[in-house]
Structures are given as C-alpha cells and as structure tokens.
C-alpha cells in the first residue's frame, strides 16, 4: 500500500527542544490528536496520549518537554518519555510508551505519512 503525505507545518515552527505542533490524524476511522517536536535535529511525532491513561500530554498547548528539556512529560501524571523513541523512562506509565506517528521533513516542511484508508 502506498503512503501519502499531508502537510503538518513549516519546519521552521519546530525549534530544537522547543514548543511542539499539535495536529489531528485519522486513526481507526476516528480523528485523534497527535504532536510533533524537534529532538536531536529531527522531527519526532507521537499520538498525544499518555501511556498510563488516555489523557493529552501538553500542559499548555504545544508544551510537551519537561523543565530540563530532556524528556516529554505528561502534565497529568508526570510520566516521562524519551523524545527520540517515546519510550517510558519514569513515572506512572507502567512501561507503556508513546505511540509513534510517521513524519518526514522535506523542502522546509513537516509531513505526516498517511496510509490510505
């Protein structure tokens, strides 16, 4: 199955370890919230849902990093996730990480890689 791309944002909107961009994607026939941040020079995207319980992570819109800017943090539980992989690294995530979302950066933009419905 061929994937198609959907524009999320301009690449310049994502500063390294800075504010993320929220977007919606279709999943199992329903819209679901997701986000993209820049970490280690690359865009990293995940569903905006804590691994512990299905609540959104950002404590203010687009704010996903903890104070140290080393980890993504759930604003409700304080669960910490590694921004490169979404892997749970501490807190109330019971070993469940974030669900990655495929994105690509090209020609100054960030695109969601969508599978045909």
PETA-V943076 format. One record per helix or strand of 2 or more residues. SS is the DSSP state (h for helix, s for strand). FROM is the first residue (numbers start at 1). TO is the last residue. If there is no record, write none. Layout:
BEGIN
{{SS & FROM & TO} {SS & FROM & TO}}
END
This chain:
BEGIN
{{s & 3 & 10} {h & 11 & 13} {s & 21 & 27} {s & 30 & 39} {s & 42 & 47} {s & 71 & 73} {s & 80 & 82} {s & 88 & 90} {s & 100 & 101} {s & 103 & 106} {s & 109 & 115}}
END
